[in-house]
Amino acid sequence: MTDTPTDGFRDRPVWLLAIAALVVAQAGLTLTLFGPGRAWSAVTDDRPILSGRHPLHLYHGALGAASFRDRGTTTCYDPRFQAGYPKTPMFDGGSRPAELFLALGGGSYRPAAYKVGLFAFLLLVPVAFAVAGRGAGLPAAASVGAGAVGMCLGWSAPIRRMILEGEFDMLAAGLSAVVFVPWLARFARTLGVDAWLILATMAFVGWYAHPLIWLGLSPVVLVYYIAFAPRHGPAWHLGLVGITCAGIAPNVWWLVDWGKYWWLRQPTAADGLPFPEWQCVAGCAADYPSLFACLPGGPVLVLGGIIGAFLLARAGYRAAAGLSLLAAGLSVAVARTAGAWPILAADVPDRLVVLAAAFLVPPLAFAFWLLLRTARIAVAGTILVTAGLVMVAWADGPNRPLATSLGVAADPFTVGLNAEQRDLIAALKQHTTTEARILWDETTDQRSGWNWSALLPLLTDRSYLGGLDPEAGVEYSYCAMCSRQLTNRALGEWNEVDLAAFCRWYNVGWVVARSPAAVARWAACPKAKAVARLTEGGQAVVLFALDRPRSFVLSGTATWESADARRVVLTNVTPNANGEVQLSLHMLEGLRVSPSYIAIEGMKDPTTGDPISHVLLRMPGPVPRVTLTWETP
């Protein structure tokens, strides 16, 4: 094997047909995510994906895309949830793909644009692995094999879970890294324009998708630089600088906010846990086969990749082989650390192990191609594998026995609202108004579509406490009712006086009780009246209306005209005797008020214990119109 143009697709373009066939196969498998009928209409209709955190990402994607269209930034202040909170690149980072897809689709809430974007992204998986193969020095036929193996790996159990959960930011960053590493080796070998362009593009995508994952490649890049820097002149060094700038510079506009709002990360009670000891991280030899059990083929795939790396090095591509092994080894080390560190989710090691295997796909495909070439069936074997994947994707039966046997059968998304959810939305529109907030009883169960409530402001044009993300863990979620608790205090411990103070402070006009404990507590409240009784997933849901004054103005008088991610507008504003107007709205640094002579500051309410202050306006007299906007400080 040589690294001449005759090895690649430009001189053997017939192999591009095989890549196209892999994309067709990937399209068939991807369509099954939207329903067993593989109907394109399920991708282009306006039914939202409700699986995992897709609703949260879609909601924040709509806010971010609209904010980018209007203000040039995806960071904004959302008053429709949690009495006002900052939507930033840190909370939630998984919405960045949604922001991109919706921005391309017009900058507004469009589930079809989101679904088409996800579909198009998944089509790139076999292409990315084929490009990674070329970066490692594989000929066109072997690169097709890398695309086929990578496509199968992309439907492994950990990746299927990430797809269903909506973690496309991590998938995009990981896929970019898989292409970036072998092309680093290609850049050291050829110093070509094509290598530079691919590396710059992957750096840009990686930084945009998930900066932490991209920063995790630093040890690989450092070793690469130390090894190759003495062998190259200024052009190579300037090229690396240019790649770094191409990755970071176009992303500065949001990376600044990402760093600025690092404090808004999702804290947990386990934050104080010490770093695990190295003995627990290293483990013993018997621990590793089980670590690789989540991979298709298990440890055999990893062993084949290691053997392929040595064969690739013998063929003259030592840099590609060494960097692949280094990146895979680093991923496994981090996976072992994650498994021994309780602060991280239980499925993090599986994700990292799949990433390690992805780095080994080009060497594995090379070894497989050498085996087929030795048997003189390289061309026929590659064509047979490609045709087989197309058949599995498009000719499989209703129960998908072929895909199941191959390990690439994914559970479909939950797409569209069911009848119970539509009935609840209708009840909310009928029995509530925009005069007050709705207290939503959050649940942390993992039923299909559990996070659909994140779309409620868009579906009902109402404001809510709770329903955005019960596992967010940020301070702005303090006012939520979740797991039989209200503001982290058991519902049974709340007396009527405290409940009344809470409802006044947050302007709660209605309560949606979705658990027996919440239903019982609010049914016992003399100020609460059940106005609708429904069900959701076999569980009783009761909508209570509270007999209390409904106003977002706690002191002083004003008409609450509108409140969205662009601005909050009050009219006919009159301060109280102290020259103050107190609002049921979370204060945040960067809130600006117009007219400018009005002073804005925060005020605490000792009865609720909310760590976030509410807005207090100081003005000399009545004002016909007051506008609040948020500018990132």
HUJO-V949384 format. One record per run of one state. SS is the DSSP state (h for helix, s for strand, l for the rest). FROM is the first residue (numbers start at 1). TO is the last residue. If there is no record, write none. Layout:
ss/from/to
SS/FROM/TO
SS/FROM/TO
//
This chain:
ss/from/to
l/1/4
h/5/7
l/8/13
h/14/34
l/35/40
h/41/44
l/45/48
s/49/49
l/50/53
h/54/71
l/72/75
s/76/78
l/79/80
s/81/81
l/82/84
s/85/87
l/88/92
h/93/104
l/105/110
h/111/135
l/136/139
h/140/153
l/154/156
h/157/165
l/166/167
h/168/190
l/191/192
h/193/209
l/210/210
h/211/215
l/216/217
h/218/231
l/232/233
h/234/260
l/261/261
h/262/264
l/265/277
h/278/282
l/283/284
h/285/294
l/295/298
h/299/314
l/315/317
h/318/340
l/341/347
h/348/359
l/360/360
h/361/374
l/375/377
h/378/394
l/395/400
h/401/406
l/407/414
s/415/415
l/416/418
h/419/431
l/432/436
s/437/442
l/443/451
h/452/460
l/461/462
s/463/465
l/466/474
h/475/477
l/478/480
s/481/482
l/483/484
s/485/486
l/487/488
s/489/490
h/491/493
l/494/495
h/496/505
l/506/507
s/508/513
l/514/515
h/516/523
l/524/527
s/528/536
l/537/538
s/539/546
l/547/552
s/553/555
l/556/556
s/557/563
l/564/567
s/568/574
l/575/579
s/580/586
l/587/590
s/591/594
l/595/598
s/599/603
l/604/613
s/614/618
l/619/622
s/623/630
l/631/633
//
